[in-house]
Amino acid sequence: MSIKDYLEIDGSFGEGGGAILRVGAGFSVSCNQPVKIINIRANRPKPGLRLQHLLGLQTLAKLTNSTLSECKVGSRDVDFVPNTQINKKIHVNISTAASIGLLLQPILIASLGFRKTNKIEISLSGGGTFGKWAPSLNYLQNVTFPIYKKSGLDINLNIQKHGWYPKGGAQVDCVITPPIKKLKPVNLTELGNVHFINGEIIITNQLRHARNNIVERIKKSIKRHLKKQEKVEMSIKHSWVNSTSPGVGLSLWAESDTGAIISSGTFLGEKKLSSEKLGMIAADEILKYIKNDIPVDNYLSDQLIPLMAHAKDPSKIKVLEVTKHAKTNLELIKQITNRNYSVIKSKKNHFFVEYL
């Protein structure tokens, strides 16, 4: 294959981070388009591939028998030539606390283009189920994956062991069942009524100190804050788990009568952040979407854009803001697929993102 057959992607445009690699490689497979990604993370303090980016590319190449150019941590350019010979079962070893959610992202995007594969099984040893600036696995399970399933891509996670920074050490099995028929479009333009808010606190056994009472303090803070603002029922569950590193992860989410699923995203416990403050921040975040009738939270919009671009029929979502990540994804996907999109600002200061 000659170099002219490659689509060249500038890895420094837009937000200029690892998402360009993940989305670019995923669409390379699903659209059968070789890509050459240059200037990788050129404007970041540590330019080039980080270990988690390298591992994500290698995992996708292993799964699909694609060809990844010789690269290493710090590489500024990579070539990726896709293949469609899928390995039904693979195992991935992760030696760091790299986010499993981010590692799976290019695989999920690639899977949107699979049609003749019954299911794919991926077992992962190591890595993090929670991490800063990354979707936690419980967020994906409760928010992202149910919406993907409605469109036709079924993803199931079995979390045997959670992992936090700095040691990771998670144990996770992921089963992906690609769409049998064409993908159904995504249309989430009204939140509708929210009658019930769910919550989950995942906390490691290293923090099981009776006098600190972390779980109850977080729960009371959430319930106190939500009851002042909205007349909704709620259920906040918690799980004590074994993990190599200590940590706390908190998510709130709610499904409305229109089928929308909104969330606070995932918030992590920190040494200088009280349990009460953690609960209040999460409550404020989900209330922000409820009060503004927003059916797609900022974190989810990034993840729905690839799905919307793959669905042949028109898709449309309403968001509170178009994040820099979302803008980058929209322009990158347009480069690869030539699929046009529109972003329209309403008089109420929210936005509609649409694929026709």
Residue pairs with C-beta under 8 A, 6 or more apart in sequence:
1 34
1 81
3 36
5 34
6 34
6 35
6 36
6 79
7 33
7 34
7 35
7 36
7 335
7 336
8 35
8 36
8 37
8 38
9 20
9 24
9 35
9 36
9 37
9 38
9 332
9 335
9 336
10 38
10 39
11 20
11 21
11 37
11 38
11 39
11 40
11 41
11 42
11 76
12 39
12 40
12 41
12 42
12 43
13 20
13 328
13 331
14 20
14 324
14 327
14 328
14 331
14 332
15 324
15 325
15 327
15 328
16 41
16 42
16 43
16 44
16 328
17 41
17 44
18 41
18 50
18 52
18 53
18 56
18 102
19 302
19 325
19 328
19 329
20 37
20 40
20 328
20 332
21 37
21 40
21 49
21 53
21 56
21 57
21 78
21 106
22 53
22 56
22 102
22 105
22 106
22 109
23 105
23 106
23 109
23 306
23 329
23 332
23 333
24 35
24 37
24 80
24 332
24 336
25 35
25 37
25 56
25 57
25 60
25 80
25 106
25 110
26 60
26 105
26 106
26 107
26 108
26 109
26 110
26 306
27 33
27 109
27 110
27 306
27 332
27 333
27 336
27 337
28 34
28 35
28 66
28 80
28 82
28 336
29 60
29 64
29 66
29 82
29 83
29 84
29 106
29 109
29 110
29 113
30 109
30 110
30 111
30 112
30 113
30 114
30 310
31 113
31 336
31 337
32 82
32 84
32 113
33 82
33 336
34 79
34 80
34 81
34 82
35 79
35 80
35 336
36 77
36 78
36 79
36 80
37 77
37 78
37 79
37 80
38 76
38 77
39 76
39 77
40 47
40 48
40 49
40 53
40 75
40 76
40 77
40 78
41 47
41 48
41 49
41 50
41 53
42 76
47 74
47 76
48 73
48 74
48 75
48 76
49 57
49 71
49 72
49 73
49 74
49 75
49 78
50 73
51 73
51 95
51 96
51 98
52 96
52 98
52 99
52 102
52 103
54 71
54 72
54 73
54 75
55 92
55 94
55 98
55 103
56 102
56 103
56 105
56 106
57 68
57 71
57 78
57 80
57 106
58 68
59 90
59 92
59 103
59 107
59 122
60 66
60 106
60 107
60 110
61 67
61 68
61 80
62 87
62 90
63 86
63 87
63 90
63 107
63 110
63 120
63 122
64 82
64 83
64 84
64 85
64 86
64 87
64 110
65 83
65 85
65 86
65 87
66 80
66 81
66 82
66 83
67 79
67 80
67 81
67 83
68 78
68 79
68 80
69 77
69 78
69 79
69 80
71 77
71 78
84 114
86 114
86 117
86 120
87 120
88 117
88 118
88 119
88 120
88 121
89 120
89 121
89 122
89 123
90 121
90 122
90 123
91 122
91 123
91 124
91 125
92 103
92 122
92 123
92 124
92 125
93 125
93 126
94 100
94 103
94 124
94 125
94 126
94 127
94 168
94 170
95 126
95 168
96 126
96 127
96 168
97 127
97 128
97 131
97 163
97 164
97 165
97 166
97 167
97 168
97 169
97 245
98 126
98 127
98 128
98 131
98 168
99 127
99 128
99 131
99 134
99 135
100 124
100 127
100 128
100 129
100 137
100 163
100 170
100 172
101 129
101 131
101 134
101 135
101 136
101 137
101 139
101 140
102 134
102 135
103 124
103 127
104 122
104 140
104 174
105 303
107 120
107 122
107 176
108 148
108 153
108 155
108 176
109 306
111 120
111 153
111 176
111 178
112 153
112 178
112 179
112 183
112 306
112 307
112 310
113 310
114 120
114 178
114 179
115 178
115 179
115 180
117 178
118 177
119 175
119 176
119 177
119 178
120 175
120 176
120 177
120 178
121 173
121 174
121 175
122 173
122 174
122 175
122 176
123 172
123 173
123 174
124 170
124 171
124 172
124 173
124 174
125 170
125 171
126 163
126 168
126 169
126 170
127 163
127 168
127 169
127 170
127 172
128 134
128 163
128 164
128 165
128 168
128 170
129 136
129 137
129 138
129 159
129 162
129 163
129 164
129 170
129 172
129 202
129 249
130 136
130 137
130 162
130 163
130 164
130 202
130 247
130 249
130 266
130 268
131 164
131 165
131 268
132 165
132 268
135 144
135 266
135 299
135 303
136 249
136 251
136 266
137 157
137 159
137 172
138 200
138 202
138 249
138 251
138 266
139 251
139 253
139 263
139 265
139 266
139 299
140 155
140 157
141 157
142 198
142 200
142 251
142 253
142 261
142 263
143 253
143 261
143 262
143 263
143 297
143 299
143 300
144 300
144 303
144 304
145 155
145 156
145 157
146 261
147 186
147 188
147 261
147 300
147 304
147 307
148 154
148 155
148 307
149 155
150 184
150 259
151 179
151 183
151 184
151 185
151 186
151 307
151 311
152 179
152 180
152 181
152 182
152 183
152 184
153 176
153 177
153 178
153 179
153 183
153 307
154 176
154 177
155 174
155 175
155 176
155 177
156 174
156 175
157 172
157 173
157 174
158 172
158 173
158 174
158 175
159 170
159 171
159 172
160 171
160 172
160 173
161 169
161 170
161 171
161 172
161 241
161 242
161 243
162 170
162 202
162 204
162 241
162 242
162 243
162 247
162 249
163 169
163 170
163 243
163 244
163 245
164 204
164 243
164 244
164 245
164 246
164 247
164 249
165 245
165 247
166 245
167 244
167 245
168 244
168 245
169 243
169 244
169 245
170 243
182 311
182 312
183 307
183 310
183 311
183 312
184 311
184 313
185 308
185 311
185 312
185 313
185 314
185 315
186 304
186 307
186 308
186 311
186 315
186 316
186 317
187 314
187 315
187 316
187 317
188 258
188 259
188 260
188 295
188 296
188 304
188 316
188 317
188 318
189 295
189 316
189 317
189 318
189 352
190 258
190 260
190 293
190 295
190 318
191 256
191 258
191 260
191 262
191 289
191 290
191 293
191 294
191 295
192 256
192 257
192 258
192 260
192 295
193 256
193 257
194 230
194 232
194 254
194 255
194 256
194 262
194 290
195 232
195 233
195 257
196 232
196 233
196 234
196 235
196 254
196 255
197 226
197 230
197 232
197 233
197 234
197 235
197 252
197 253
197 254
197 286
198 234
198 235
198 236
198 237
198 252
198 253
198 254
199 219
199 222
199 234
199 235
199 236
199 237
199 250
199 251
199 252
199 253
199 282
200 236
200 237
200 238
200 239
200 250
200 251
201 215
201 218
201 219
201 236
201 237
201 238
201 239
201 248
201 249
201 250
202 238
202 239
202 241
202 247
202 248
202 249
202 250
203 214
203 215
203 238
203 239
203 240
203 241
203 247
203 248
203 249
203 269
204 240
204 241
204 242
204 243
204 245
204 246
204 247
204 248
205 240
205 241
205 242
205 243
206 243
206 246
207 214
207 246
207 248
207 269
208 240
212 275
214 248
214 269
214 275
215 238
217 274
217 275
217 276
217 279
218 236
218 248
218 250
218 275
218 276
218 278
218 279
219 236
219 238
219 279
220 276
220 279
221 275
221 276
221 277
221 278
221 279
221 280
221 283
222 234
222 236
222 252
222 279
222 280
222 282
222 283
223 234
223 236
225 279
225 280
225 283
225 284
225 287
226 232
226 234
226 283
226 287
229 283
229 287
229 291
230 287
230 290
232 254
236 252
247 268
247 269
248 268
248 269
248 278
249 266
249 267
249 268
249 269
250 264
250 266
250 267
250 268
250 269
250 278
250 279
250 282
251 263
251 264
251 265
251 266
251 267
251 282
252 263
252 264
252 282
252 283
252 285
252 286
253 261
253 262
253 263
253 264
253 286
254 261
254 262
254 263
254 286
254 290
255 261
256 262
256 295
258 295
260 295
260 296
261 300
262 286
262 289
262 290
262 294
262 295
262 296
262 297
262 300
263 286
263 297
263 299
263 300
264 282
264 283
264 285
264 286
264 297
265 285
265 297
265 298
265 299
267 278
267 281
267 282
267 285
269 275
269 278
288 294
288 320
289 295
289 297
289 320
292 320
292 348
292 350
293 318
294 318
294 319
294 320
294 350
295 317
295 318
296 304
296 317
296 318
296 319
297 320
298 319
298 320
298 321
298 323
298 326
301 317
301 319
301 322
301 323
301 326
301 353
302 323
302 325
302 326
302 329
304 317
305 326
305 329
305 330
305 333
305 353
306 329
306 333
307 315
308 315
308 317
308 353
308 355
309 333
309 337
309 339
309 341
309 355
311 355
314 354
314 355
314 356
315 354
315 355
316 352
316 353
316 354
316 355
317 352
317 353
317 354
318 350
318 351
318 352
319 326
319 350
319 351
319 352
319 353
320 350
320 351
321 350
321 351
322 343
322 351
322 353
326 353
330 341
330 343
330 353
333 339
333 341
334 340
334 341
339 355
340 355
340 356
341 353
341 354
341 355
341 356
342 352
342 353
342 354
342 356
343 351
343 352
343 353
343 354
344 351
344 352
344 354
345 351
346 352
